[in-house]
Amino acid sequence: MQKCDGKPYNPIIFETRDDKNLKKILTTNNKEFIDYIHKLGLSIEHNDKTQNFQYSSTTILTLKTTCFKVDFNDNFVRISPLK
């Protein structure tokens, strides 16, 4: 892992109540976060198939390599990609 340099732009802000667990915050706000990263360059590939009466479904989410800056505050968390 290496340090990312750049200026933050176009942040998304989620309200929290002193919660510092980023995974929990993103899970709680997953729809909004997926919509946000989709605008940044998320590629979605979905595949359904049925073979011998067995159904399978695969969804692949690919985000271009992006570094994010995450700022926690008492009432919110701000997530910004770096440019």
N, C-alpha and C positions, 0 to 999 in steps of 0.2 A: 504494500500500500504506500502511496506517496501523497505528499501534500498537494492540494489543489490551490491554485492562485486564480484570481479573477474578481470581477466586481459583481455583486448580486444584482439581479434584476427580476422583475415580474413575480413578486412573492405571492404565496398563498398563506392565509392566516387561519388557524383553527383555535377556537376558544377552548381553554382548559381550566381546571381548578387545581392549581399547584401540581399538576401531573407532569412528570419529567420522563415518562416512558414513551418514547417515540413510536415503538411498535404498536402499543395500545392505542395511541392517538390516531395513527394511520388506519388501524383496523376499525376503529369507531367511525372514522370519516372516509372509508374506502371509496365510496362512489365519487365524492368530490375530488379525492386525490387522483383517482384513475382519469377523470375528466381533465384534471389539471396537467398531468404528465402526457396525456394524449395530445394536448396542444403543443407540448415541447418536442414531440417527435416520437411518440409511442406507436409501434406497429403491432397490430393485432391480427393473428392468424388463427382461424377456427376450422376444425375438421370434424365431421360426423361420418360414421360408417356403421353399417349393419352387415354382419357376416355370420352365416349359420345361426340366424335368429338372435345374435348377440350384438347389442348396441354399444358403441364406444364413441366418446367425444373427447377431443383434445383442443385446448386453447393455449396458444403461445403468445406471451406478451414480450416484446423486445423494445427496450429503451436505448436510444443512442447513448454512448458514454457521456455522462453528465455528472459533474460534481455539484453538491448542494450545500448551502450554508443553512444551519438550523439554529435559530435563536429562541431560547425559552424565556418566558416572562411569567409573572404570577398568574396572569389571566389568559395568556395565549401563547401559541408557538408559531413562529414565522419560518417558512421553508422557502428558500430562494435558490434557483439555479445560478451557477457562476458562469459568466461570459468572459 
